[in-house]
Structures are given as C-alpha cells and as structure tokens.
C-alpha cells in the first residue's frame, strides 16, 4: 500500500514511523512548513513538498494528519483529489472531506502521540468511511500498524473523544495540580509516581468502579476537612477538590 | 526482625505478605474479627487473636494497619504497650499513638493496596518516629520490603496524602465517569485503556505539564461546545467538564 501523509506534526510523525516500520510505502510528506516536511521526509526516506508543490498521484490513499482545528484550511488547499482520503481527527465529522473526494473517511488513532516518544504505545485505531471500498482500504492500512482496529461512525467517535478528554486531558491536569502543589509545599512528587501508574494499570484487569477508595468514597468528612485546610492557599484547587469530592459522594 | 500486625484488611494483608516474602518474622495477626485474623494468619503461617487475646510480647515492633478512621478505637484497645509501635495511616498524626507507648511512629505505604492483587506494585514507604531508635527500626523494616523509603513528618505526609487524592481517587473517578458514559452511550470503554495507561506511564519520564493536550489546552471552544452538547443528558458530568476545562485554561 502506498500513502501520502499531509501533516508533519505529532500524529503525522508517529503514523509515518509506524507505517514505514510495517512495510507501508510512504511516498511523500506534505506540510505547510517546508522545513518540517523535509525533516520528517528525511527520517522516513521519502519525497516532500509544501503547499506550492504537487501531491504525488501514485498513492492508494491520502492521510490528512493535522490537528482538529487545522483541518478545514488544509482541506481547502487539497481540493479536487480523486482518490481515497482520510483525516485523523477525533472530533471532526468525516464529511468535511466530501468536497475534495468522493471516497473519504476517518483514520483516528485513539492515543496521545508525541514525536519525542521513544516507544510507541499500543494505538487503537477507529476507522469510518463514505463507502465500502475506502473502509476496506483503511482497515487494511490500520491492521498493518495496530492490533486494535474498530469501525466507529462520527457520533461514536465523538463520544469516545469526550471520554478520552476525561481519562487523558483531565487526568493529566490532576497530575499537573498534584505536581505543582508538591513543588509549592516542598514535598516530593516523585514518590507519587508508583501510585499514578498503579491507578491506571489496574484498569486493564477490572472496572474502575471497583477501585474507588479514599476519603470521599468512605464519607470521611474529618479527613476531607483536613485536606481543605491544607489547600486553603490554593482556592482554585480547593474548589476542584470540593467538586470532585461531591461528584464521588453522589456516584 | 519480629513484627505483630494489628489489622487484617487490605494494608495489613499486603504488608504481611511482603514481610514474610522478605524474611521478616510476622509473629501474630490481631483483628477485631477473629475469622479475618485467622485467614490472614493461616496465609502467613503465624498466630492470631482477636481483641480478647494477648499481644505477643516478643515483637520488635507493632504495626497498626487499620484505616485512618478506625485508628482511634484500635489505639484505645491496645493501650500500655511498652514497645515501638507505628500506624500506617497517611492522614493521621503520629502522636495519636503516644498514649500507648513512648516509642511510636508512622509506616505509611503510599500506594493503593488490595488483598486481591496478584502482583504487588512498587510501594514507596514514608516513615516518621518519636525518637531515633524507632525511626531506625522503621527504616530497617521499610527497606526490607521497599526500595523507595523516605522520612516524612506529619505535615509532609498529609500534604502528600492530599496530592495522592488528586492522582488516585480523583483520577479513578474520572475513569468511572468515562466508563459509565461509554456504557450509557453504547461505545466501547476498552478502546480507551491504552490511552489511560500511556497517560500515566509517561509521568515516569517527564513532568505532566509537558503533556497537557486537548481542546482546553489549545483553547478550542468549538470542540468544547460540541463536547458539552454530547454531555447534555448528564448535568453533573457536564459541570465537572466545565470546571476542569476552566481550570486547564487558567493554568
């Protein structure tokens, strides 16, 4: 299978690496920024261009791997592509692509990806398409780089994107708060890392509802009051503590 | 080293197993519930008693491994122990033990522990004591079962306990919400598990502040509005989404 990747950011880079490692032929990297395109193309050993150049016409599929918000301007650049095309954005409907091709779809890696990653984590891919031919093509591509491939329509994908915000963005923000609190209070955040990893890893075994512990879960108002007094210099974190504690108590 | 463990719950069980595996002699399990005491004692191959029995007088140290809220009644039962004693509670000052011994301390495993665990995760232990002799004894015991041992006084330990609530209890609650949302909306929560694990594991490498992504971090109001509409049937989760999004935007 031959692929052109439009984009040179985190998702484009990680997908490009995985494709090359798994015998998918990446023909060309296209990026608004020619230096970024060159860097990734050099790594993947392929051609590159900015938006003034031409898309290689020999690809089986064109993957637009740019951020959800950048997608619309990119689509306007690409127009009139008579080949299968897919975007990688969790929150964007597939039919934003219908103006550029009559064969379009989504190739959404449900993972938080960074160029700097040395080890690429397991990467579920959610696919969807306008037609059976494109869906099959996306499926063939997805199973080359992932062993967790599911078909999910726009609505299902957007719902999983909401859930992903809870388990990734919001969770990471709680880590940020904990780290910042530890720094300000002169205690060692590192000592919490085994707990952070354990909290996540045991999800693999069983439902998180089995693992809810702590003062909120046991209605321990004495400890909660003590914690609120320890947060008194941080009104925003204190408010979040109250909100989350109430939410656990109501669950 | 010889130890008597008071308690038979999750913390007592996991600490007892680790001690026995690491050549610490557990002499006796004491529990209010004689059946629970017997179960754990059978597993650890030691004596047991309920509160009507006698504490084995040959121990070097007595570890009261009961929940933070249960500690005070247990302390009342044990009184007049003229041996080093320590509790395992993150949020309780060490001097709740001073009425029962003049050598007392804390032996706090900063981890979420369950009897059912097949693999015991890395277990940082925070220790503190009334005197150098007891501190040294607790240190000797701690390094037998953990390679991450730190001295932390009451205030430091309580602050880490607050931070632990953020990274464990609150994070787990976000997982619970995500799972429940997926179930109600008919999408597959399992597909989020690699993301959950990745989000936690990369903390080992670098600060969480480097990893904040998503619509709130990039001020993507369009996606946030879409997510709020997908949460409209769940006013409590929607409110938490707003609170956490605002907190990320203010960070």
Boltz contact constraints between the chains, C-beta under 6 A:
constraints:
  - contact:
      token1: [A, 69]
      token2: [B, 220]
      max_distance: 6.0
  - contact:
      token1: [A, 91]
      token2: [B, 223]
      max_distance: 6.0
  - contact:
      token1: [A, 110]
      token2: [B, 191]
      max_distance: 6.0
  - contact:
      token1: [A, 111]
      token2: [B, 195]
      max_distance: 6.0
  - contact:
      token1: [A, 112]
      token2: [B, 198]
      max_distance: 6.0
  - contact:
      token1: [A, 121]
      token2: [B, 194]
      max_distance: 6.0
  - contact:
      token1: [A, 121]
      token2: [B, 198]
      max_distance: 6.0
  - contact:
      token1: [A, 122]
      token2: [B, 194]
      max_distance: 6.0
  - contact:
      token1: [A, 124]
      token2: [B, 191]
      max_distance: 6.0
  - contact:
      token1: [A, 124]
      token2: [B, 194]
      max_distance: 6.0
  - contact:
      token1: [A, 156]
      token2: [B, 187]
      max_distance: 6.0
  - contact:
      token1: [A, 159]
      token2: [B, 185]
      max_distance: 6.0
  - contact:
      token1: [A, 159]
      token2: [B, 187]
      max_distance: 6.0
  - contact:
      token1: [A, 160]
      token2: [B, 187]
      max_distance: 6.0
  - contact:
      token1: [A, 162]
      token2: [B, 227]
      max_distance: 6.0
  - contact:
      token1: [A, 162]
      token2: [B, 230]
      max_distance: 6.0
  - contact:
      token1: [A, 163]
      token2: [B, 178]
      max_distance: 6.0
  - contact:
      token1: [A, 163]
      token2: [B, 181]
      max_distance: 6.0
  - contact:
      token1: [A, 163]
      token2: [B, 182]
      max_distance: 6.0
  - contact:
      token1: [A, 163]
      token2: [B, 192]
      max_distance: 6.0
  - contact:
      token1: [A, 164]
      token2: [B, 195]
      max_distance: 6.0
  - contact:
      token1: [A, 165]
      token2: [B, 214]
      max_distance: 6.0
  - contact:
      token1: [A, 166]
      token2: [B, 174]
      max_distance: 6.0
  - contact:
      token1: [A, 166]
      token2: [B, 177]
      max_distance: 6.0
  - contact:
      token1: [A, 166]
      token2: [B, 178]
      max_distance: 6.0
  - contact:
      token1: [A, 167]
      token2: [B, 175]
      max_distance: 6.0
  - contact:
      token1: [A, 167]
      token2: [B, 178]
      max_distance: 6.0
  - contact:
      token1: [A, 167]
      token2: [B, 192]
      max_distance: 6.0
  - contact:
      token1: [A, 167]
      token2: [B, 196]
      max_distance: 6.0
  - contact:
      token1: [A, 168]
      token2: [B, 195]
      max_distance: 6.0
  - contact:
      token1: [A, 168]
      token2: [B, 199]
      max_distance: 6.0
  - contact:
      token1: [A, 169]
      token2: [B, 214]
      max_distance: 6.0
  - contact:
      token1: [A, 170]
      token2: [B, 174]
      max_distance: 6.0
  - contact:
      token1: [A, 170]
      token2: [B, 244]
      max_distance: 6.0
  - contact:
      token1: [A, 171]
      token2: [B, 171]
      max_distance: 6.0
  - contact:
      token1: [A, 171]
      token2: [B, 174]
      max_distance: 6.0
  - contact:
      token1: [A, 171]
      token2: [B, 199]
      max_distance: 6.0
  - contact:
      token1: [A, 172]
      token2: [B, 199]
      max_distance: 6.0
  - contact:
      token1: [A, 172]
      token2: [B, 208]
      max_distance: 6.0
  - contact:
      token1: [A, 172]
      token2: [B, 211]
      max_distance: 6.0
  - contact:
      token1: [A, 172]
      token2: [B, 212]
      max_distance: 6.0
  - contact:
      token1: [A, 173]
      token2: [B, 248]
      max_distance: 6.0
  - contact:
      token1: [A, 174]
      token2: [B, 166]
      max_distance: 6.0
  - contact:
      token1: [A, 174]
      token2: [B, 170]
      max_distance: 6.0
  - contact:
      token1: [A, 174]
      token2: [B, 171]
      max_distance: 6.0
  - contact:
      token1: [A, 175]
      token2: [B, 167]
      max_distance: 6.0
  - contact:
      token1: [A, 175]
      token2: [B, 208]
      max_distance: 6.0
  - contact:
      token1: [A, 176]
      token2: [B, 208]
      max_distance: 6.0
  - contact:
      token1: [A, 176]
      token2: [B, 209]
      max_distance: 6.0
  - contact:
      token1: [A, 177]
      token2: [B, 166]
      max_distance: 6.0
  - contact:
      token1: [A, 178]
      token2: [B, 163]
      max_distance: 6.0
  - contact:
      token1: [A, 178]
      token2: [B, 166]
      max_distance: 6.0
  - contact:
      token1: [A, 178]
      token2: [B, 167]
      max_distance: 6.0
  - contact:
      token1: [A, 179]
      token2: [B, 208]
      max_distance: 6.0
  - contact:
      token1: [A, 181]
      token2: [B, 163]
      max_distance: 6.0
  - contact:
      token1: [A, 182]
      token2: [B, 163]
      max_distance: 6.0
  - contact:
      token1: [A, 185]
      token2: [B, 159]
      max_distance: 6.0
  - contact:
      token1: [A, 187]
      token2: [B, 156]
      max_distance: 6.0
  - contact:
      token1: [A, 187]
      token2: [B, 159]
      max_distance: 6.0
  - contact:
      token1: [A, 187]
      token2: [B, 160]
      max_distance: 6.0
  - contact:
      token1: [A, 191]
      token2: [B, 110]
      max_distance: 6.0
  - contact:
      token1: [A, 191]
      token2: [B, 124]
      max_distance: 6.0
  - contact:
      token1: [A, 192]
      token2: [B, 163]
      max_distance: 6.0
  - contact:
      token1: [A, 192]
      token2: [B, 167]
      max_distance: 6.0
  - contact:
      token1: [A, 193]
      token2: [B, 203]
      max_distance: 6.0
  - contact:
      token1: [A, 193]
      token2: [B, 204]
      max_distance: 6.0
  - contact:
      token1: [A, 194]
      token2: [B, 121]
      max_distance: 6.0
  - contact:
      token1: [A, 194]
      token2: [B, 122]
      max_distance: 6.0
  - contact:
      token1: [A, 194]
      token2: [B, 124]
      max_distance: 6.0
  - contact:
      token1: [A, 195]
      token2: [B, 111]
      max_distance: 6.0
  - contact:
      token1: [A, 195]
      token2: [B, 164]
      max_distance: 6.0
  - contact:
      token1: [A, 195]
      token2: [B, 168]
      max_distance: 6.0
  - contact:
      token1: [A, 196]
      token2: [B, 167]
      max_distance: 6.0
  - contact:
      token1: [A, 196]
      token2: [B, 200]
      max_distance: 6.0
  - contact:
      token1: [A, 196]
      token2: [B, 203]
      max_distance: 6.0
  - contact:
      token1: [A, 197]
      token2: [B, 200]
      max_distance: 6.0
  - contact:
      token1: [A, 198]
      token2: [B, 112]
      max_distance: 6.0
  - contact:
      token1: [A, 198]
      token2: [B, 121]
      max_distance: 6.0
  - contact:
      token1: [A, 199]
      token2: [B, 168]
      max_distance: 6.0
  - contact:
      token1: [A, 199]
      token2: [B, 171]
      max_distance: 6.0
  - contact:
      token1: [A, 199]
      token2: [B, 172]
      max_distance: 6.0
  - contact:
      token1: [A, 200]
      token2: [B, 196]
      max_distance: 6.0
  - contact:
      token1: [A, 200]
      token2: [B, 197]
      max_distance: 6.0
  - contact:
      token1: [A, 200]
      token2: [B, 200]
      max_distance: 6.0
  - contact:
      token1: [A, 203]
      token2: [B, 193]
      max_distance: 6.0
  - contact:
      token1: [A, 203]
      token2: [B, 196]
      max_distance: 6.0
  - contact:
      token1: [A, 204]
      token2: [B, 193]
      max_distance: 6.0
  - contact:
      token1: [A, 208]
      token2: [B, 172]
      max_distance: 6.0
  - contact:
      token1: [A, 208]
      token2: [B, 175]
      max_distance: 6.0
  - contact:
      token1: [A, 208]
      token2: [B, 176]
      max_distance: 6.0
  - contact:
      token1: [A, 208]
      token2: [B, 179]
      max_distance: 6.0
  - contact:
      token1: [A, 209]
      token2: [B, 176]
      max_distance: 6.0
  - contact:
      token1: [A, 211]
      token2: [B, 172]
      max_distance: 6.0
  - contact:
      token1: [A, 212]
      token2: [B, 172]
      max_distance: 6.0
  - contact:
      token1: [A, 214]
      token2: [B, 165]
      max_distance: 6.0
  - contact:
      token1: [A, 214]
      token2: [B, 169]
      max_distance: 6.0
  - contact:
      token1: [A, 220]
      token2: [B, 69]
      max_distance: 6.0
  - contact:
      token1: [A, 223]
      token2: [B, 91]
      max_distance: 6.0
  - contact:
      token1: [A, 227]
      token2: [B, 162]
      max_distance: 6.0
  - contact:
      token1: [A, 230]
      token2: [B, 162]
      max_distance: 6.0
  - contact:
      token1: [A, 240]
      token2: [B, 247]
      max_distance: 6.0
  - contact:
      token1: [A, 243]
      token2: [B, 243]
      max_distance: 6.0
  - contact:
      token1: [A, 244]
      token2: [B, 170]
      max_distance: 6.0
  - contact:
      token1: [A, 247]
      token2: [B, 240]
      max_distance: 6.0
  - contact:
      token1: [A, 248]
      token2: [B, 173]
      max_distance: 6.0
